[in-house]
């Protein structure tokens, strides 16, 4: 289960159940939330548990990683 939840209102913006926790599935749910609610709830930041579906654990010497979702601080 991947759920996108608004921290202030606790409203579920998007959710879906999958067989596997992958970056593609997580990105799909996040994209759904952005497309559906960005007019009313602009997503300004994302907090995750740093699971591999959200965060690349392997990085090069410059801190870069090949991952569809980049939740690192810039």
PDB file of N, CA, C and O in Angstrom:
ATOM      1  N   UNK A   1       0.850  -1.167   0.000  1.00  0.00           N
ATOM      2  CA  UNK A   1       0.000   0.000   0.000  1.00  0.00           C
ATOM      3  C   UNK A   1       0.890   1.222   0.000  1.00  0.00           C
ATOM      4  O   UNK A   1       1.773   1.359   0.847  1.00  0.00           O
ATOM      5  N   UNK A   2       0.661   2.098  -0.939  1.00  0.00           N
ATOM      6  CA  UNK A   2       1.370   3.371  -0.993  1.00  0.00           C
ATOM      7  C   UNK A   2       0.312   4.463  -0.879  1.00  0.00           C
ATOM      8  O   UNK A   2      -0.637   4.504  -1.662  1.00  0.00           O
ATOM      9  N   UNK A   3       0.482   5.341   0.096  1.00  0.00           N
ATOM     10  CA  UNK A   3      -0.499   6.382   0.369  1.00  0.00           C
ATOM     11  C   UNK A   3       0.186   7.738   0.418  1.00  0.00           C
ATOM     12  O   UNK A   3       1.239   7.885   1.039  1.00  0.00           O
ATOM     13  N   UNK A   4      -0.405   8.721  -0.232  1.00  0.00           N
ATOM     14  CA  UNK A   4       0.054  10.093  -0.162  1.00  0.00           C
ATOM     15  C   UNK A   4      -0.937  10.830   0.731  1.00  0.00           C
ATOM     16  O   UNK A   4      -2.122  10.933   0.416  1.00  0.00           O
ATOM     17  N   UNK A   5      -0.429  11.340   1.851  1.00  0.00           N
ATOM     18  CA  UNK A   5      -1.265  11.936   2.891  1.00  0.00           C
ATOM     19  C   UNK A   5      -0.847  13.382   3.109  1.00  0.00           C
ATOM     20  O   UNK A   5       0.342  13.674   3.243  1.00  0.00           O
ATOM     21  N   UNK A   6      -1.820  14.291   3.145  1.00  0.00           N
ATOM     22  CA  UNK A   6      -1.529  15.678   3.477  1.00  0.00           C
ATOM     23  C   UNK A   6      -1.277  15.770   4.977  1.00  0.00           C
ATOM     24  O   UNK A   6      -2.131  15.383   5.775  1.00  0.00           O
ATOM     25  N   UNK A   7      -0.118  16.277   5.362  1.00  0.00           N
ATOM     26  CA  UNK A   7       0.280  16.301   6.765  1.00  0.00           C
ATOM     27  C   UNK A   7      -0.614  17.185   7.617  1.00  0.00           C
ATOM     28  O   UNK A   7      -0.893  16.842   8.766  1.00  0.00           O
ATOM     29  N   UNK A   8      -1.070  18.307   7.091  1.00  0.00           N
ATOM     30  CA  UNK A   8      -1.884  19.240   7.872  1.00  0.00           C
ATOM     31  C   UNK A   8      -3.317  18.742   8.069  1.00  0.00           C
ATOM     32  O   UNK A   8      -3.813  18.707   9.195  1.00  0.00           O
ATOM     33  N   UNK A   9      -3.972  18.362   6.993  1.00  0.00           N
ATOM     34  CA  UNK A   9      -5.377  17.964   7.071  1.00  0.00           C
ATOM     35  C   UNK A   9      -5.572  16.470   7.309  1.00  0.00           C
ATOM     36  O   UNK A   9      -6.659  16.036   7.689  1.00  0.00           O
ATOM     37  N   UNK A  10      -4.524  15.688   7.087  1.00  0.00           N
ATOM     38  CA  UNK A  10      -4.558  14.216   7.160  1.00  0.00           C
ATOM     39  C   UNK A  10      -5.421  13.620   6.049  1.00  0.00           C
ATOM     40  O   UNK A  10      -5.799  12.450   6.127  1.00  0.00           O
ATOM     41  N   UNK A  11      -5.736  14.394   5.029  1.00  0.00           N
ATOM     42  CA  UNK A  11      -6.514  13.924   3.884  1.00  0.00           C
ATOM     43  C   UNK A  11      -5.640  13.018   3.016  1.00  0.00           C
ATOM     44  O   UNK A  11      -4.488  13.341   2.726  1.00  0.00           O
ATOM     45  N   UNK A  12      -6.202  11.889   2.611  1.00  0.00           N
ATOM     46  CA  UNK A  12      -5.518  10.991   1.689  1.00  0.00           C
ATOM     47  C   UNK A  12      -5.668  11.575   0.288  1.00  0.00           C
ATOM     48  O   UNK A  12      -6.775  11.676  -0.240  1.00  0.00           O
ATOM     49  N   UNK A  13      -4.549  11.954  -0.302  1.00  0.00           N
ATOM     50  CA  UNK A  13      -4.572  12.549  -1.637  1.00  0.00           C
ATOM     51  C   UNK A  13      -4.553  11.495  -2.724  1.00  0.00           C
ATOM     52  O   UNK A  13      -5.132  11.696  -3.792  1.00  0.00           O
ATOM     53  N   UNK A  14      -3.893  10.371  -2.470  1.00  0.00           N
ATOM     54  CA  UNK A  14      -3.846   9.259  -3.421  1.00  0.00           C
ATOM     55  C   UNK A  14      -3.373   8.021  -2.661  1.00  0.00           C
ATOM     56  O   UNK A  14      -2.593   8.114  -1.713  1.00  0.00           O
ATOM     57  N   UNK A  15      -3.860   6.872  -3.096  1.00  0.00           N
ATOM     58  CA  UNK A  15      -3.441   5.604  -2.486  1.00  0.00           C
ATOM     59  C   UNK A  15      -3.697   4.481  -3.474  1.00  0.00           C
ATOM     60  O   UNK A  15      -4.641   4.520  -4.264  1.00  0.00           O
ATOM     61  N   UNK A  16      -2.835   3.484  -3.408  1.00  0.00           N
ATOM     62  CA  UNK A  16      -3.004   2.316  -4.262  1.00  0.00           C
ATOM     63  C   UNK A  16      -2.274   1.142  -3.639  1.00  0.00           C
ATOM     64  O   UNK A  16      -1.254   1.309  -2.970  1.00  0.00           O
ATOM     65  N   UNK A  17      -2.807  -0.045  -3.868  1.00  0.00           N
ATOM     66  CA  UNK A  17      -2.176  -1.266  -3.375  1.00  0.00           C
ATOM     67  C   UNK A  17      -1.457  -1.954  -4.525  1.00  0.00           C
ATOM     68  O   UNK A  17      -2.002  -2.098  -5.620  1.00  0.00           O
ATOM     69  N   UNK A  18      -0.229  -2.376  -4.263  1.00  0.00           N
ATOM     70  CA  UNK A  18       0.593  -3.030  -5.274  1.00  0.00           C
ATOM     71  C   UNK A  18       1.151  -4.336  -4.709  1.00  0.00           C
ATOM     72  O   UNK A  18       1.182  -4.533  -3.495  1.00  0.00           O
ATOM     73  N   UNK A  19       1.590  -5.225  -5.601  1.00  0.00           N
ATOM     74  CA  UNK A  19       2.254  -6.455  -5.173  1.00  0.00           C
ATOM     75  C   UNK A  19       3.663  -6.191  -4.668  1.00  0.00           C
ATOM     76  O   UNK A  19       4.171  -6.927  -3.822  1.00  0.00           O
ATOM     77  N   UNK A  20       4.314  -5.115  -5.198  1.00  0.00           N
ATOM     78  CA  UNK A  20       5.694  -4.810  -4.837  1.00  0.00           C
ATOM     79  C   UNK A  20       5.858  -3.318  -4.577  1.00  0.00           C
ATOM     80  O   UNK A  20       5.213  -2.488  -5.218  1.00  0.00           O
ATOM     81  N   UNK A  21       6.727  -2.990  -3.631  1.00  0.00           N
ATOM     82  CA  UNK A  21       7.065  -1.590  -3.357  1.00  0.00           C
ATOM     83  C   UNK A  21       8.229  -1.206  -4.261  1.00  0.00           C
ATOM     84  O   UNK A  21       9.378  -1.544  -3.979  1.00  0.00           O
ATOM     85  N   UNK A  22       7.929  -0.498  -5.346  1.00  0.00           N
ATOM     86  CA  UNK A  22       8.962  -0.091  -6.302  1.00  0.00           C
ATOM     87  C   UNK A  22       8.912   1.417  -6.488  1.00  0.00           C
ATOM     88  O   UNK A  22       7.914   2.065  -6.172  1.00  0.00           O
ATOM     89  N   UNK A  23      10.006   1.964  -7.009  1.00  0.00           N
ATOM     90  CA  UNK A  23      10.025   3.403  -7.275  1.00  0.00           C
ATOM     91  C   UNK A  23       8.974   3.764  -8.325  1.00  0.00           C
ATOM     92  O   UNK A  23       8.375   4.837  -8.242  1.00  0.00           O
ATOM     93  N   UNK A  24       8.738   2.902  -9.303  1.00  0.00           N
ATOM     94  CA  UNK A  24       7.737   3.178 -10.341  1.00  0.00           C
ATOM     95  C   UNK A  24       6.333   3.262  -9.734  1.00  0.00           C
ATOM     96  O   UNK A  24       5.568   4.168 -10.067  1.00  0.00           O
ATOM     97  N   UNK A  25       5.991   2.323  -8.846  1.00  0.00           N
ATOM     98  CA  UNK A  25       4.671   2.344  -8.216  1.00  0.00           C
ATOM     99  C   UNK A  25       4.506   3.562  -7.314  1.00  0.00           C
ATOM    100  O   UNK A  25       3.447   4.190  -7.305  1.00  0.00           O
ATOM    101  N   UNK A  26       5.541   3.896  -6.561  1.00  0.00           N
ATOM    102  CA  UNK A  26       5.490   5.062  -5.682  1.00  0.00           C
ATOM    103  C   UNK A  26       5.360   6.349  -6.487  1.00  0.00           C
ATOM    104  O   UNK A  26       4.595   7.243  -6.126  1.00  0.00           O
ATOM    105  N   UNK A  27       6.104   6.435  -7.569  1.00  0.00           N
ATOM    106  CA  UNK A  27       6.032   7.610  -8.433  1.00  0.00           C
ATOM    107  C   UNK A  27       4.650   7.731  -9.072  1.00  0.00           C
ATOM    108  O   UNK A  27       4.155   8.843  -9.253  1.00  0.00           O
ATOM    109  N   UNK A  28       4.026   6.621  -9.412  1.00  0.00           N
ATOM    110  CA  UNK A  28       2.674   6.636  -9.981  1.00  0.00           C
ATOM    111  C   UNK A  28       1.683   7.249  -8.999  1.00  0.00           C
ATOM    112  O   UNK A  28       0.876   8.095  -9.382  1.00  0.00           O
ATOM    113  N   UNK A  29       1.738   6.829  -7.738  1.00  0.00           N
ATOM    114  CA  UNK A  29       0.809   7.346  -6.732  1.00  0.00           C
ATOM    115  C   UNK A  29       1.087   8.832  -6.455  1.00  0.00           C
ATOM    116  O   UNK A  29       0.152   9.620  -6.320  1.00  0.00           O
ATOM    117  N   UNK A  30       2.359   9.211  -6.372  1.00  0.00           N
ATOM    118  CA  UNK A  30       2.702  10.612  -6.166  1.00  0.00           C
ATOM    119  C   UNK A  30       2.241  11.465  -7.345  1.00  0.00           C
ATOM    120  O   UNK A  30       1.706  12.556  -7.146  1.00  0.00           O
ATOM    121  N   UNK A  31       2.441  10.985  -8.556  1.00  0.00           N
ATOM    122  CA  UNK A  31       1.991  11.698  -9.751  1.00  0.00           C
ATOM    123  C   UNK A  31       0.473  11.842  -9.753  1.00  0.00           C
ATOM    124  O   UNK A  31      -0.050  12.901 -10.099  1.00  0.00           O
ATOM    125  N   UNK A  32      -0.236  10.779  -9.367  1.00  0.00           N
ATOM    126  CA  UNK A  32      -1.702  10.849  -9.278  1.00  0.00           C
ATOM    127  C   UNK A  32      -2.138  11.948  -8.306  1.00  0.00           C
ATOM    128  O   UNK A  32      -3.055  12.713  -8.604  1.00  0.00           O
ATOM    129  N   UNK A  33      -1.482  12.026  -7.144  1.00  0.00           N
ATOM    130  CA  UNK A  33      -1.820  13.052  -6.152  1.00  0.00           C
ATOM    131  C   UNK A  33      -1.552  14.452  -6.701  1.00  0.00           C
ATOM    132  O   UNK A  33      -2.363  15.360  -6.519  1.00  0.00           O
ATOM    133  N   UNK A  34      -0.431  14.619  -7.361  1.00  0.00           N
ATOM    134  CA  UNK A  34      -0.084  15.930  -7.928  1.00  0.00           C
ATOM    135  C   UNK A  34      -1.095  16.325  -8.995  1.00  0.00           C
ATOM    136  O   UNK A  34      -1.571  17.460  -9.003  1.00  0.00           O
ATOM    137  N   UNK A  35      -1.429  15.407  -9.892  1.00  0.00           N
ATOM    138  CA  UNK A  35      -2.381  15.716 -10.968  1.00  0.00           C
ATOM    139  C   UNK A  35      -3.779  16.008 -10.432  1.00  0.00           C
ATOM    140  O   UNK A  35      -4.473  16.879 -10.956  1.00  0.00           O
ATOM    141  N   UNK A  36      -4.192  15.295  -9.406  1.00  0.00           N
ATOM    142  CA  UNK A  36      -5.548  15.431  -8.887  1.00  0.00           C
ATOM    143  C   UNK A  36      -5.722  16.638  -7.969  1.00  0.00           C
ATOM    144  O   UNK A  36      -6.775  17.274  -7.984  1.00  0.00           O
ATOM    145  N   UNK A  37      -4.711  16.959  -7.177  1.00  0.00           N
ATOM    146  CA  UNK A  37      -4.880  17.966  -6.141  1.00  0.00           C
ATOM    147  C   UNK A  37      -3.959  19.167  -6.223  1.00  0.00           C
ATOM    148  O   UNK A  37      -4.047  20.038  -5.357  1.00  0.00           O
ATOM    149  N   UNK A  38      -3.098  19.267  -7.192  1.00  0.00           N
ATOM    150  CA  UNK A  38      -2.133  20.364  -7.206  1.00  0.00           C
ATOM    151  C   UNK A  38      -2.799  21.738  -7.267  1.00  0.00           C
ATOM    152  O   UNK A  38      -2.220  22.725  -6.815  1.00  0.00           O
ATOM    153  N   UNK A  39      -3.986  21.808  -7.809  1.00  0.00           N
ATOM    154  CA  UNK A  39      -4.701  23.090  -7.852  1.00  0.00           C
ATOM    155  C   UNK A  39      -5.052  23.553  -6.436  1.00  0.00           C
ATOM    156  O   UNK A  39      -4.907  24.735  -6.124  1.00  0.00           O
ATOM    157  N   UNK A  40      -5.519  22.627  -5.565  1.00  0.00           N
ATOM    158  CA  UNK A  40      -5.939  22.962  -4.206  1.00  0.00           C
ATOM    159  C   UNK A  40      -4.837  22.757  -3.166  1.00  0.00           C
ATOM    160  O   UNK A  40      -4.725  23.523  -2.208  1.00  0.00           O
ATOM    161  N   UNK A  41      -4.035  21.726  -3.362  1.00  0.00           N
ATOM    162  CA  UNK A  41      -2.997  21.348  -2.397  1.00  0.00           C
ATOM    163  C   UNK A  41      -1.647  21.249  -3.099  1.00  0.00           C
ATOM    164  O   UNK A  41      -1.199  20.146  -3.414  1.00  0.00           O
ATOM    165  N   UNK A  42      -0.997  22.369  -3.348  1.00  0.00           N
ATOM    166  CA  UNK A  42       0.319  22.256  -3.991  1.00  0.00           C
ATOM    167  C   UNK A  42       1.280  21.499  -3.074  1.00  0.00           C
ATOM    168  O   UNK A  42       1.453  21.866  -1.911  1.00  0.00           O
ATOM    169  N   UNK A  43       1.896  20.454  -3.592  1.00  0.00           N
ATOM    170  CA  UNK A  43       2.829  19.648  -2.807  1.00  0.00           C
ATOM    171  C   UNK A  43       4.170  20.365  -2.798  1.00  0.00           C
ATOM    172  O   UNK A  43       4.841  20.462  -3.826  1.00  0.00           O
ATOM    173  N   UNK A  44       4.550  20.859  -1.642  1.00  0.00           N
ATOM    174  CA  UNK A  44       5.782  21.645  -1.507  1.00  0.00           C
ATOM    175  C   UNK A  44       6.938  20.820  -0.989  1.00  0.00           C
ATOM    176  O   UNK A  44       8.099  21.159  -1.217  1.00  0.00           O
ATOM    177  N   UNK A  45       6.631  19.735  -0.291  1.00  0.00           N
ATOM    178  CA  UNK A  45       7.688  18.853   0.196  1.00  0.00           C
ATOM    179  C   UNK A  45       7.109  17.459   0.388  1.00  0.00           C
ATOM    180  O   UNK A  45       5.899  17.274   0.517  1.00  0.00           O
ATOM    181  N   UNK A  46       8.007  16.494   0.401  1.00  0.00           N
ATOM    182  CA  UNK A  46       7.624  15.094   0.561  1.00  0.00           C
ATOM    183  C   UNK A  46       8.478  14.495   1.666  1.00  0.00           C
ATOM    184  O   UNK A  46       9.698  14.654   1.674  1.00  0.00           O
ATOM    185  N   UNK A  47       7.834  13.806   2.597  1.00  0.00           N
ATOM    186  CA  UNK A  47       8.531  13.116   3.663  1.00  0.00           C
ATOM    187  C   UNK A  47       8.314  11.627   3.442  1.00  0.00           C
ATOM    188  O   UNK A  47       7.179  11.186   3.265  1.00  0.00           O
ATOM    189  N   UNK A  48       9.385  10.854   3.451  1.00  0.00           N
ATOM    190  CA  UNK A  48       9.261   9.411   3.267  1.00  0.00           C
ATOM    191  C   UNK A  48      10.069   8.688   4.336  1.00  0.00           C
ATOM    192  O   UNK A  48      10.760   9.310   5.142  1.00  0.00           O
ATOM    193  N   UNK A  49       9.970   7.375   4.327  1.00  0.00           N
ATOM    194  CA  UNK A  49      10.725   6.568   5.291  1.00  0.00           C
ATOM    195  C   UNK A  49      12.101   6.176   4.750  1.00  0.00           C
ATOM    196  O   UNK A  49      12.786   5.354   5.358  1.00  0.00           O
ATOM    197  N   UNK A  50      12.510   6.742   3.633  1.00  0.00           N
ATOM    198  CA  UNK A  50      13.782   6.437   2.972  1.00  0.00           C
ATOM    199  C   UNK A  50      13.900   4.976   2.545  1.00  0.00           C
ATOM    200  O   UNK A  50      15.001   4.435   2.447  1.00  0.00           O
ATOM    201  N   UNK A  51      12.756   4.345   2.294  1.00  0.00           N
ATOM    202  CA  UNK A  51      12.785   3.013   1.700  1.00  0.00           C
ATOM    203  C   UNK A  51      13.369   3.106   0.296  1.00  0.00           C
ATOM    204  O   UNK A  51      13.381   4.182  -0.303  1.00  0.00           O
ATOM    205  N   UNK A  52      13.845   1.999  -0.225  1.00  0.00           N
ATOM    206  CA  UNK A  52      14.506   2.023  -1.536  1.00  0.00           C
ATOM    207  C   UNK A  52      13.568   2.443  -2.665  1.00  0.00           C
ATOM    208  O   UNK A  52      14.039   2.848  -3.728  1.00  0.00           O
ATOM    209  N   UNK A  53      12.259   2.358  -2.462  1.00  0.00           N
ATOM    210  CA  UNK A  53      11.333   2.821  -3.494  1.00  0.00           C
ATOM    211  C   UNK A  53      11.263   4.349  -3.534  1.00  0.00           C
ATOM    212  O   UNK A  53      10.787   4.914  -4.519  1.00  0.00           O
ATOM    213  N   UNK A  54      11.732   5.030  -2.474  1.00  0.00           N
ATOM    214  CA  UNK A  54      11.717   6.489  -2.418  1.00  0.00           C
ATOM    215  C   UNK A  54      13.102   7.116  -2.482  1.00  0.00           C
ATOM    216  O   UNK A  54      13.240   8.280  -2.859  1.00  0.00           O
ATOM    217  N   UNK A  55      14.119   6.360  -2.120  1.00  0.00           N
ATOM    218  CA  UNK A  55      15.441   6.943  -1.898  1.00  0.00           C
ATOM    219  C   UNK A  55      16.517   5.979  -2.377  1.00  0.00           C
ATOM    220  O   UNK A  55      16.535   4.807  -2.000  1.00  0.00           O
ATOM    221  N   UNK A  56      17.407   6.488  -3.210  1.00  0.00           N
ATOM    222  CA  UNK A  56      18.502   5.649  -3.715  1.00  0.00           C
ATOM    223  C   UNK A  56      19.567   5.501  -2.630  1.00  0.00           C
ATOM    224  O   UNK A  56      20.166   6.489  -2.206  1.00  0.00           O
ATOM    225  N   UNK A  57      19.798   4.298  -2.193  1.00  0.00           N
ATOM    226  CA  UNK A  57      20.798   4.046  -1.158  1.00  0.00           C
ATOM    227  C   UNK A  57      22.216   4.040  -1.713  1.00  0.00           C
ATOM    228  O   UNK A  57      23.167   4.302  -0.978  1.00  0.00           O
ATOM    229  N   UNK A  58      22.368   3.746  -2.994  1.00  0.00           N
ATOM    230  CA  UNK A  58      23.684   3.718  -3.627  1.00  0.00           C
ATOM    231  C   UNK A  58      23.873   4.990  -4.442  1.00  0.00           C
ATOM    232  O   UNK A  58      23.076   5.312  -5.324  1.00  0.00           O
ATOM    233  N   UNK A  59      24.951   5.704  -4.122  1.00  0.00           N
ATOM    234  CA  UNK A  59      25.248   6.960  -4.793  1.00  0.00           C
ATOM    235  C   UNK A  59      26.706   6.974  -5.238  1.00  0.00           C
ATOM    236  O   UNK A  59      27.545   6.255  -4.697  1.00  0.00           O
ATOM    237  N   UNK A  60      26.986   7.810  -6.237  1.00  0.00           N
ATOM    238  CA  UNK A  60      28.370   7.925  -6.685  1.00  0.00           C
ATOM    239  C   UNK A  60      29.134   8.884  -5.757  1.00  0.00           C
ATOM    240  O   UNK A  60      28.573   9.377  -4.779  1.00  0.00           O
ATOM    241  N   UNK A  61      30.388   9.141  -6.058  1.00  0.00           N
ATOM    242  CA  UNK A  61      31.218   9.963  -5.177  1.00  0.00           C
ATOM    243  C   UNK A  61      30.745  11.413  -5.078  1.00  0.00           C
ATOM    244  O   UNK A  61      31.137  12.132  -4.159  1.00  0.00           O
ATOM    245  N   UNK A  62      29.901  11.845  -6.022  1.00  0.00           N
ATOM    246  CA  UNK A  62      29.340  13.195  -6.007  1.00  0.00           C
ATOM    247  C   UNK A  62      27.962  13.249  -5.354  1.00  0.00           C
ATOM    248  O   UNK A  62      27.334  14.307  -5.305  1.00  0.00           O
ATOM    249  N   UNK A  63      27.491  12.100  -4.851  1.00  0.00           N
ATOM    250  CA  UNK A  63      26.183  12.043  -4.209  1.00  0.00           C
ATOM    251  C   UNK A  63      25.027  11.864  -5.156  1.00  0.00           C
ATOM    252  O   UNK A  63      23.871  11.946  -4.742  1.00  0.00           O
ATOM    253  N   UNK A  64      25.313  11.619  -6.426  1.00  0.00           N
ATOM    254  CA  UNK A  64      24.266  11.427  -7.436  1.00  0.00           C
ATOM    255  C   UNK A  64      23.863   9.954  -7.507  1.00  0.00           C
ATOM    256  O   UNK A  64      24.661   9.057  -7.234  1.00  0.00           O
ATOM    257  N   UNK A  65      22.589   9.730  -7.887  1.00  0.00           N
ATOM    258  CA  UNK A  65      22.093   8.359  -8.004  1.00  0.00           C
ATOM    259  C   UNK A  65      21.144   8.266  -9.185  1.00  0.00           C
ATOM    260  O   UNK A  65      20.512   9.250  -9.568  1.00  0.00           O
ATOM    261  N   UNK A  66      21.053   7.087  -9.752  1.00  0.00           N
ATOM    262  CA  UNK A  66      20.127   6.815 -10.845  1.00  0.00           C
ATOM    263  C   UNK A  66      18.830   6.296 -10.226  1.00  0.00           C
ATOM    264  O   UNK A  66      18.676   5.096  -9.998  1.00  0.00           O
ATOM    265  N   UNK A  67      17.890   7.224  -9.955  1.00  0.00           N
ATOM    266  CA  UNK A  67      16.637   6.870  -9.297  1.00  0.00           C
ATOM    267  C   UNK A  67      15.543   7.787  -9.811  1.00  0.00           C
ATOM    268  O   UNK A  67      15.780   8.975 -10.025  1.00  0.00           O
ATOM    269  N   UNK A  68      14.347   7.248 -10.012  1.00  0.00           N
ATOM    270  CA  UNK A  68      13.237   8.032 -10.568  1.00  0.00           C
ATOM    271  C   UNK A  68      12.740   9.105  -9.613  1.00  0.00           C
ATOM    272  O   UNK A  68      12.213  10.127 -10.052  1.00  0.00           O
ATOM    273  N   UNK A  69      12.901   8.887  -8.319  1.00  0.00           N
ATOM    274  CA  UNK A  69      12.449   9.848  -7.307  1.00  0.00           C
ATOM    275  C   UNK A  69      13.678  10.371  -6.579  1.00  0.00           C
ATOM    276  O   UNK A  69      14.487   9.591  -6.075  1.00  0.00           O
ATOM    277  N   UNK A  70      13.816  11.684  -6.524  1.00  0.00           N
ATOM    278  CA  UNK A  70      14.942  12.274  -5.812  1.00  0.00           C
ATOM    279  C   UNK A  70      14.397  13.117  -4.661  1.00  0.00           C
ATOM    280  O   UNK A  70      13.961  14.248  -4.872  1.00  0.00           O
ATOM    281  N   UNK A  71      14.421  12.570  -3.448  1.00  0.00           N
ATOM    282  CA  UNK A  71      13.907  13.276  -2.283  1.00  0.00           C
ATOM    283  C   UNK A  71      15.028  13.809  -1.412  1.00  0.00           C
ATOM    284  O   UNK A  71      14.826  14.043  -0.220  1.00  0.00           O
ATOM    285  N   UNK A  72      16.195  14.004  -1.981  1.00  0.00           N
ATOM    286  CA  UNK A  72      17.313  14.535  -1.207  1.00  0.00           C
ATOM    287  C   UNK A  72      17.172  16.035  -1.061  1.00  0.00           C
ATOM    288  O   UNK A  72      16.554  16.682  -1.907  1.00  0.00           O
ATOM    289  N   UNK A  73      17.732  16.598  -0.006  1.00  0.00           N
ATOM    290  CA  UNK A  73      17.730  18.041   0.188  1.00  0.00           C
ATOM    291  C   UNK A  73      18.666  18.677  -0.817  1.00  0.00           C
ATOM    292  O   UNK A  73      19.768  18.182  -1.052  1.00  0.00           O
ATOM    293  N   UNK A  74      18.229  19.768  -1.405  1.00  0.00           N
ATOM    294  CA  UNK A  74      19.070  20.466  -2.392  1.00  0.00           C
ATOM    295  C   UNK A  74      19.482  21.809  -1.858  1.00  0.00           C
ATOM    296  O   UNK A  74      20.192  22.552  -2.536  1.00  0.00           O
TER     297      UNK A  74
END
